[in-house]
Amino acid sequence: MDVCQPTPHGPLWSTDTMTPQAQPNHDPFRPLARAPRTAPAAAVAAGVLLAVLVGSVGTARAAWQHITSAFAANGNASQSEGSNFTPMDPAQLDRLEPQTQAEALLERAVGDYDGAVEQISSRLDRWQGKIQWNSQIATLTTAALTSNDLRVRQSGVEVELAAYGLAKNAASLNYVLHAAASREHAKKIWALWSLGLLANRGVGTSRAVQALTAHLQDSDQESRRWAVAGLALVGSPQIIMPLLRTMHDDPSPRVRESAASSLAESGMLTREQRLAAVPQLLNYTDDPALDAQTRTWAFQALACITGQRLPSDSGTWRLWYASAKVN
């Protein structure tokens, strides 16, 4: 695996369009399909279930073609050759349904259109309760969360929360914290992911991190992997040490790999925040308690974070670090 490649750990299960607090006794979870990534850390495993679900998603490009067609089919939004219509025009966007607005703007954010991120931010309140989770949103949020632009990743988080019907408030946080304690595995892993989404937007960050860190001790590796995925979404310095400990101590190579990827490039940390992991990663490169593969991930993470392409040799890296005075 190339841990420098941003990789989503997106949810297998999602809410319906009802807000969690609106129907607390309603079971809102249903399976959804998500396009697979080639990197093992991004394989959102659920055995045969995942294999059945994956087939219906298609690629991000197919989703984007669908969105373009939606614009062309709208009576006020023709994209025929020679038309003066621009998909980023707010007046034209206002004539579209919220679902199509969200899909179109997220597609354009992924495509680096100027103003797309700002348009998403300005429309979020109007979308709440009016957009639904579907295969298009699934594909586009996957693409957004693998963007090299942190603002685009944040837009993906916002759209995903809106599509889940999760308002950014204490009621949603309490709902998701309760779901994270569920014995139903699908509900639990959705909640672990959603805790990270909410915490990233400043909703109960400390409580979410505490809960996710506690789930790093769960007995099953998939719950631990999703706890890592949730932590990676948070985007605050307090997640670095739990991820480092998981990379070092977890008995599962898949979980250790996910933690390494989260420290290296995926997730919502800035480069400056990731630099705080460098001293411990240096220690991991020659730690005799670690297996060879985990030491390799430590070297890869160092390369991703620092931008240096040095040999996989602990001494070389330590000399560079001492001379570079990385903070």
Phi, psi and omega in degrees: 000140173266104184289353176285343181279120176302133182226127177280154172243040196306163189286143172278338187228150182217171176280167169275194186281351178286140173291147184304319183287343183288325182224075185296337180263001181272137177275106190267008190262138179214151181289147174226157179262146177221137182298137180283153171252160182282333182288134181303325183294340182264000180284105184278086194283136166210042175059225183297326181303312180298318181301323179289320187286323191299327190299336188269000187277309187083186183265166177299322180299320178296321178297317181296322177296323177297318181295317178301319178296324179297319176297314184296328182283343181284133184298335182258007189219056179286138177245030178292159183301133180092352179290147176271001181294133173239128184301340182270001181289120184302322181296320177292320179298324182297336181279350181268158175294150179308322180299314180291323175303311183298315181295315183295315183290324178291323175301317181288327174297316177298325179275009176066031173290132177299133175090349184294316180299318180294322178296319178299313181300321184285343185252357187302316181299324180286338180277339186302124181081001184240354175241153185238155174283124177216183184295329179292313178297321179301314181293317184288323176291327173301313179296319181296318183285352172256007180292150173283348181266116182300328179295324178291320176300317179297323175297320176299319177299313182299314181294321180296316177299316180297319180291332176282348185076023180263104174290155182272075182211175184295327180298316177296318179300314180296321178299313183289322176300320177295317180295328180294340178268004183294148173278349177279115190300316182299317179295320183296313184290327173299318182292321178298317176297314184292330174301319178295320178299312181295316181297325178299329180264017173083016180264106176057043186304311183296318178295319180295315180297319179299315180294315181296320178297321178298324181286349173294348178260005180299156184285331182263141187291329181293321175297321179293321178297320180286332173294320174299315180299318178297316177299319181299331180286336189299314176077028177235155184300337184291350179272349188294313181295316175301322178291320177297316179297320179295317178301326183275320195253339187295138182288345183264125175302325181294321180289319178298320179297317178298320178295320178297316179297319180295323177287326188283310189205320184285170183086195192245012178286146172280166177300319181298321177292320181296329181301335179295339179277347188301312181303318180288324176298322175301317178298325181291334185294337178231026180279115183293345179282347182262149175283166185299322182294318180293324176296324176297318177297327177296316177297317179297317179297319177300317180296318181295315186290316187269340185079007180269142176244083182253161177299157178281070182224122185300317181299318179297316180294321180293322177296316178299315183297319180296324182277331184280337180056048180291132178257000000 
